[in-house]
Amino acid sequence: KVSKVNYPGLDSHPGHAIAKRQMSGFGSTLSFEVNGGKSALFAVLNNLSVIDISNNLGDSKSLITHPSSSTHRRLSFEIQESMGIMQNTLRMSVGLEAATDLIKDLEVALSS
């Protein structure tokens, strides 16, 4: 259900080596791309119950946003894509909730 995960803590991330040298950890923000088009992406958002939708990330609460229709909506799709923001990208900041609760919330939402 997810085609790509962007997180500097992954060995596959293009910036992993530099992040490893410069950071003591890799942070709590990531993005991922959902398969199935816009309707599938919004179904995921609409079926989350623990993670809240917000345009402002980085709180003690886990938050998620669809940058293409929110924070970057004024940019053309071509410019968004040149920045790595695809129409099916979701960006998430992980808060203080239990990891098991967040994983279950994402599993349920992705299965919707």
N, C-alpha and C positions, 0 to 999 in steps of 0.2 A: 504493500500500500504506500510505501515511501520509496522514492527513486533515488534520493540523495540526502545525505546529512552533511552539513557544514559546521565543523567544530574544530578549533585549533588543537584540541587534545587528541584527535585521531591522527594516526600515522599517515593516513591518506590525504590529509589536508595540506594544500600547497604551502601554507605558512607554518606548518608544524615545527620544523627545525628551529626557526627563529623564535617562535613562541616559547619553545622549550628553553632556549637560552635566556630569554628576556623575562619570563614569568615564573613565579613560584608555583603557580597552578594555572589552569587554562580558562578559568572563569565560568560563569553560570549562564552565558548566553549562547544560543545555537540557532541554526535555521535548518529547515528540512523542506524537501519538495514532495508534495502529495500527488500520487497517480490519480487519474480519472477526471481531470479538468476542474473548472471552476465550481461546478455543482458539488463534486466530491469534496473539494477543499472547504466550501462553506458548510457542508454536512458535518465535517470534522469539527469545525468551530462551534456549530450549533449543538453538538452532542457532548461537549466538554462540561463537566460539572465541578471539578476541583480547580482547574486552570481557568482564569478569567481572561476575557478579551479586553485589550487595552492598546492604545497607541503609544503609551509610555512604559518602557520596560525598565527593569532594574529595581524592583521593590522587594520587600520581604515575602510577598505573595507571588506565586508563579503566574506569569502573564504571557499572553500570546497575541500576535498581531499578524495581519495580512498586509505587508508593506505596500504592495502594488495598489491597493485600494484605499490606503490610509496615509501613512507617512510619506510615500513617494507618488501619490496619485497625480500630482501636477506634472510629472515627467512623462514623456512619451514611453510607450512600451519598449521601443528600440533603445532609448537611453537607460531605462530600468534594466533591461537585459545586459547591456554593456557593463552595468554595475554589478551583475550577478543576481539581480532580483527578477526572478521569473514569475509568471502569472500564478504558478502553483507553489510559490514559496511562502512558508510560514516562519516567523521569527519568534523565538520563545526565550524568556528569562526564567530560570528555575529559582524558586523561592525556598522557604524553610519547611514546606510540607514534607511528609514522609515520602521517600523515593517510591515505595510500593504503591502509595496512593496516586502519585503522578503517572507512574507506568500504567496502572490499571485504567486511569482516566484516558490516557492516550490510546491504549488498546481498544477500549470501548468505542471511543470517538472514531478511530480509524476503521473499525468494523462496521460503522453505521452505513 
